[in-house]
Amino acid sequence: MIELVQHLINGLSMGSIYALIALGYTLVFGILQLINFAHGDIYMVGAFAGFYAIRFFGFAEHPSWLALGVTLLFAMLGSGCLGWCIERLAYRPLRRSPRINALITAVGVSLLLEFSGQLIFGADPKFFPQILIFDGGWSFGELKLNPLQILIFLISIALMLALDWLIFRTRMGRAMRATSFNPECAALMGIPTDQVISLTFVLGSALAGAAGVLVGLAYPKIDPLMGVLPGLKAFVAAVLGGIGNVRGAVAGAMILGLSEEFLVGYGAPTFRDALAFGLLIIILLFKPTGLFGIKRAEKV
């Protein structure tokens, strides 16, 4: 029983990271019907933005909650600005072009970020400084908890709840949903659709940047290619939950995180990375819209 609870905590912690990245995929797809394959690399840029913010402010010598907050802020701002630039320079000029053009551009932007990262940051892995130090773990009888895992989960949930409130409880959220439903009608109703689309990229990218810092805290090694596999897994999580559905993306990410953890704990750990793509094949075969997705009529 203790082992089961431990695996649940590990799986939820990893699932919350996937969720933060998957939300960026599902937000952009919901608005533009576009798979932003550069999103995993934005997560990598967020990790490096946090890394250099720590070095600039000297947080490694003075770990604190303030250091964590400032690092998260800088990572989210840096990633959000990058997301805005990508939308404005790479995707907006192709908005009325065939979708294959935007898809190829997304792959190109992804490769550009990866190789630019190796050129700017260096190809060698960097050690992410620990800016929040706990004295030992938390023990509840035989159950031993890593405080960082609990912290990652709580911060991720807080960010997800903030996004949920923004989308379903604010005027800007209504504008985002209207643009997602029908951008032409939304524009006729006076909604600044270009600004809404830019904000969507900024929000999704900022969440990915936060995920980069949280992963750096838990697994303190970052490199320019760190976003490739987590980005693909987060995409699978978004498809699993129903891409375009915000709450479905979170559910899909949690399912993926738990599935991976239980496979490692009770099955074959060497197949951990293959599990996500096995789930993707199954969901596309039996429920292409995902667990919580809905069918959309497509004009031809």
C-alpha positions, 0 to 999 in steps of 0.5 A: 500500500505504501508503495502504491501511494508513493507511485501515485505521488510520483505519477501526479507530480510528473503528470502535472509537468506534462499538463503545463506543457500540454495546455499550450498545445491545446490552447493553440489548437483550439484557436488556430487548429494548429499543432505548434511543434515548437512548443516543447522547445519553448519549455526548454527556453523557459528552463534556460531563462530561469537558469540565467535569472538565478545566475544574474541575481545570485539566488544559488547562494541565497535559496528562498521562496522569493528566489523561486518566485522571481525565477518562475516570473522571469522564465514565464516572461521569457517564454511568453515573449518568445511565444509572442514572437513566434506567433507574430513572425512565423505563424501569422503571415501563414494564417490564410495559407494551407495548413501544411505550410503552417505545420512545416513552419512549426517543425522548422521553428522547432529545429531553429530553437534547438540548434540556436539553443546549442549555439547560444547555451552550449550543447553540454548539459547545465546543472540547474541550481537549487534555489529552494532547499528542504531539510530532509524529506517528509515521513509519514510512517513508512511513507517518505515524501519528497517535498519538491514533488509536492511543491511542483504539484501544488504550483502546477495546480495553482497555475492550471486553476488560474488559467481555468479561471481566466478562460471561463470566468473573465471577459478575455476568456470569453473572447478566446472561446468565441475566437476558437468557436468562429474567428470570423464571427468573433471579429465581426462582433468587435473582438480583436482576434489577432490580439486574442491569438497572440495572448493565447500563444503567450499564455501557453508559452508562459506555462511551458516556461514554468514547467521548465523551471519546475523540472530543473528543480526536480531533475537538475540538469538542463540542455538545449534538447531537453524539450524534444521528448517531454514536448512529444509526450505532452502532445500525446497527453493533449490528444489523449484528453481531447486536443482543444479541451483545456480540462481534457488536456490536464486529465490526459496528462495526469493519466499519462504521468500515472501510466508511466509511473506504474509501468516503471514501478510494476512493469517494464521501465525500459518501455516508459518512453514507448508507452506514450506513443502506444497510447497515442496509437490506441486513442487514434484508433478507437476514439480519435477525438480523445477522451473529452473531445468533441467532433467538429464539422469541417467545411470543405 
